[in-house]
Amino acid sequence: MSQISRDDVARLAKLARLALTDQELDSFAGQLDAILGHVSQIQAVDTGDAKPTGSPLASVNVSRADVVQPCLTQEEALAEAPAAVDGRFAVPQILGEAE
């Protein structure tokens, strides 16, 4: 037994403001009916004894500890830069901005 008719698909297409041909309406009706059939099979599965989970994997904190470590000085960071101005990286002008 079909769960969704061609008329149902036409109505949904109209609500979504989609222009579908007769061939597309027939094709989509069959595809949507198959999808609803699979959903019905899944809904029929007895899940009464299954514990609800958000993820099948154990929750593990994968973050590292926030530890202060030495970093580059301003001079070291700018040492390999193609250009630097006033202790900052110098980049090409964009969008006609004033220099």
C-alpha positions as CSV (number, residue, x, y, z in Angstrom):
1,M,0.0,0.0,0.0
2,S,1.3,3.4,-1.0
3,Q,1.9,5.8,1.9
4,I,2.3,8.9,-0.2
5,S,0.3,9.7,-3.4
6,R,1.2,11.7,-6.4
7,D,-1.3,14.3,-5.2
8,D,0.6,14.6,-1.9
9,V,3.8,15.2,-3.8
10,A,2.2,17.8,-5.9
11,R,0.9,19.6,-2.8
12,L,4.3,19.5,-1.2
13,A,5.9,20.8,-4.3
14,K,3.4,23.7,-4.4
15,L,4.1,24.5,-0.8
16,A,7.8,24.5,-1.5
17,R,7.2,26.6,-4.7
18,L,8.7,23.9,-6.9
19,A,7.6,23.5,-10.5
20,L,7.6,19.7,-11.1
21,T,6.7,17.9,-14.3
22,D,4.3,15.0,-14.4
23,Q,7.2,12.6,-14.8
24,E,9.0,14.1,-11.7
25,L,5.8,13.9,-9.6
26,D,5.5,10.2,-10.4
27,S,9.2,9.6,-9.8
28,F,9.3,11.5,-6.5
29,A,6.1,9.8,-5.3
30,G,7.8,6.4,-5.7
31,Q,11.0,7.6,-4.1
32,L,9.3,9.2,-1.1
33,D,7.1,6.1,-0.7
34,A,10.2,3.9,-0.5
35,I,11.7,6.2,2.1
36,L,8.6,6.2,4.2
37,G,8.6,2.4,3.9
38,H,12.1,2.2,5.3
39,V,11.2,4.6,8.1
40,S,8.2,2.4,9.0
41,Q,10.5,-0.6,9.2
42,I,12.9,1.3,11.5
43,Q,10.1,2.5,13.7
44,A,8.8,-1.1,14.1
45,V,12.1,-2.2,15.8
46,D,11.6,-2.9,19.5
47,T,14.0,-0.6,21.3
48,G,12.4,-0.9,24.8
49,D,15.6,-2.4,26.3
50,A,18.0,-0.1,24.6
51,K,19.6,2.6,26.7
52,P,19.5,6.0,25.1
53,T,22.9,7.5,24.2
54,G,24.1,10.6,22.6
55,S,27.0,8.8,21.1
56,P,28.0,5.2,20.8
57,L,31.6,6.2,21.9
58,A,32.6,6.8,25.5
59,S,32.9,10.5,26.3
60,V,36.5,11.4,26.7
61,N,38.1,14.8,27.3
62,V,40.6,15.1,24.5
63,S,41.7,18.6,25.5
64,R,45.2,19.1,26.7
65,A,46.0,20.9,29.9
66,D,46.4,24.7,29.5
67,V,50.0,25.1,30.3
68,V,52.0,28.4,29.7
69,Q,54.9,27.7,27.5
70,P,57.6,30.0,26.1
71,C,56.7,31.7,22.8
72,L,58.5,33.9,20.2
73,T,59.4,37.4,21.1
74,Q,58.2,40.2,18.8
75,E,61.6,40.4,17.2
76,E,61.8,36.7,16.6
77,A,58.3,36.6,15.0
78,L,59.2,39.5,12.6
79,A,62.7,38.2,11.8
80,E,61.6,36.3,8.7
81,A,58.8,38.6,7.6
82,P,59.2,40.2,4.2
83,A,58.4,43.6,5.6
84,A,57.6,45.0,9.1
85,V,56.5,48.5,10.2
86,D,56.4,49.7,13.8
87,G,56.8,46.2,15.2
88,R,54.0,44.7,13.0
89,F,53.8,42.7,9.8
90,A,53.5,45.0,6.8
91,V,51.0,43.7,4.1
92,P,50.1,45.1,0.7
93,Q,47.4,47.7,0.6
94,I,43.9,46.4,-0.4
95,L,40.6,48.0,-1.5
96,G,42.2,51.4,-2.2
97,E,42.8,52.1,1.5
98,A,45.1,55.0,2.3
99,E,48.6,54.0,3.2
